[in-house]
Amino acid sequence: MILGQDAAGLGGTLVCLCIGAVVVLAVIAATTIRVVQEYERGVVFRLGRVIGAKGPGLIILLPIVDRMVKVDLRTITLDIPTQEAITGDNVTVRVNAVAYFRVIEPQSAVVQIEDFRRATWQIAQTSLRSVIGEASLDELLAKREQINEKLAKIVDVQTEPWGVKVSIVEVKDVELPDTMQRAMARQAEAEREKRAKIIHAEGEFQAAQMLKEAAATMSSEPTAMQLRYLQTLTEIATEKNSTVIFPVPIDIISAFFDLARSASKKQ
């Protein structure tokens, strides 16, 4: 009986040791074997000193000695919330924007800055207000692409030491005060009236030019004037007027006057 109990106790001890060994091996494997995805890089620190960026794939770390920080290399979309800014011509506007950036140097993104996402967000906010303050309202509304390019360059230069590349910064919406919207509506209406008057004046000028040329032609050709009178008489007759007062050129009836004078002389 005693031998059986000793054998059972020994078997239980061996089982516990095996389970403990498996647990230890699992913990060691979990701390030493890491998998880095294709779009990631792992910045490895050995005893506090960076030894480089590893990956993608399987990475073996020394237990207790090594530590790894993963960095995502995909393009990140950053929304810049709506904020008030004053343009160069002292107009208060509310603008928001969106920025697209990605990490191109994982080691710098981990070592040079504590949180590159938040830092880029703050830089984009301050740069947006600065660029809006240098531009007039008309430039902000009409030259949006130039402002976007200028804003992207400013943010990219400031984030370059962190290994961050800013590709695009786009101003999405520009909200104007109600008074400015009404003033712009009145300005647009006045501009449309101006164009309408100019077009009308140009039409009157062209019509006057054509009438001048027609008058010159008719004055050089008396028969043309007579044909025009007859055409006008025909047009008036179609209106079914009861009384028509029509000026007759003296040339048409001059022949009758000549006949009357010759008849009186014969008598």
ZIZI-V263278 format. One record per run of one state. SS is the DSSP state (H for helix, E for strand, C for the rest). FROM is the first residue (numbers start at 1). TO is the last residue. If there is no record, write none. Layout:
BEGIN
SS_FROM_TO ; SS_FROM_TO
END
This chain:
BEGIN
C_1_1 ; H_2_32 ; E_33_36 ; C_37_39 ; E_40_46 ; C_47_48 ; E_49_54 ; C_55_56 ; E_57_60 ; C_61_65 ; E_66_72 ; C_73_75 ; E_76_86 ; C_87_91 ; E_92_103 ; C_104_105 ; H_106_111 ; C_112_115 ; H_116_134 ; C_135_136 ; H_137_142 ; C_143_143 ; H_144_162 ; C_163_163 ; E_164_176 ; C_177_177 ; H_178_220 ; C_221_221 ; H_222_237 ; C_238_249 ; H_250_266 ; C_267_267
END
